[in-house]
Amino acid sequence: MSGWEAELPIVEVYTQPFCPYCAQAKRILSEKGVEFREIDAPHGTAERTEAIRRSGGQTTVPQIFVGGRHLGGCDDLMELDRAGKLDAWLRAA
């Protein structure tokens, strides 16, 4: 642990069972030592409707929020990580 994890805002990840992109996003966050709240949001649930509303209409999972701010989905998370910007994004949220 690098010491700043305890200061991170709440991370929420809307997922659904058997979703490889959800599993990958959770793995990336876990490898970084980021604690997150997983919200089960399969199609047709109130949680999925909430994820769509909060994300501005995104219908896929995962949908990731950091400190209430929408980060995006798995591709967005991976892109930020590849660019070396994920840690700063997490701290700034």
N, C-alpha and C positions, 0 to 999 in steps of 0.2 A: 504494500500500500504506500502511495506516495504522500499521504497526509492530507490531500485536499478532498478525498472522497467523502469524508464526514461532512464537508461543507456543501456538497452538491444539492441542488434542489430535487424535489421529488420527480422521479422518472416513472412514467406510466406507459405500458406497452399493451395495446389492444391486439389480441391474438385469436386464433381458432385452432382446434386440434388438427394434427397431421399436416400442418403448414410448414414446408421447408424454409420459407423466407422468415417466418416467425422464429423458428428454431435458430436460424443463422443470426438474426438480430439479437436474440437473447444471449447467444454464445459470445458475440462481440462485446456486448455490455458486461457480461459476467467476466470475460477475460480482462476487461479494464477495471474490474473491481467495483463496478457501478451497481448499486442496489436498485431494484426496480419493482414496481407493482404490476404484475401481470393481470390483465383483465380479459377473461374469456368472452369473446365476442363473435360467436358463429352467426352465419346468415340468419336473419329473421328475429334476432334478439334485440331487446332494448339497448344492450351494451353496444351492439353493432350500429344501431341508429345513432347512439351518442357519439361513437367514433366518427361516423360520417359527418355529423353536425359539427363536431369540434375541429375536424380536419378541413373544413370548407368544401366538403363534397367528395372526398376521396373514399372510394368504396372497397379498396383492397386492405388486407392485413399483411403485416403488422402496420399499425399507426402508432407512432412514438411521440410522446409529449414530454418535455423537460421543463419543469417549473411552470406548467400550464401552457408553454409555448410549443407549437407544432414543429417537430423536427422533420417529420415525413415518414417514409416507409423504409424498408430494408435497403433498397438501392441508395437512398439519400444518406442513410447511416454509413453504409460502406464507402460512399464517395467522400464524405467528410473524414472518415478514418484514413482512407488512402491518401487524401490531400494533407494529412497531418493536422486537421482543423477540428477534429471531434473533441479532444480534451478541452480546447479553448471554448468551443461551443457549449459544452456541458457546464463549464465554470461560469459562462456569461449569462446563462439562462435565468 
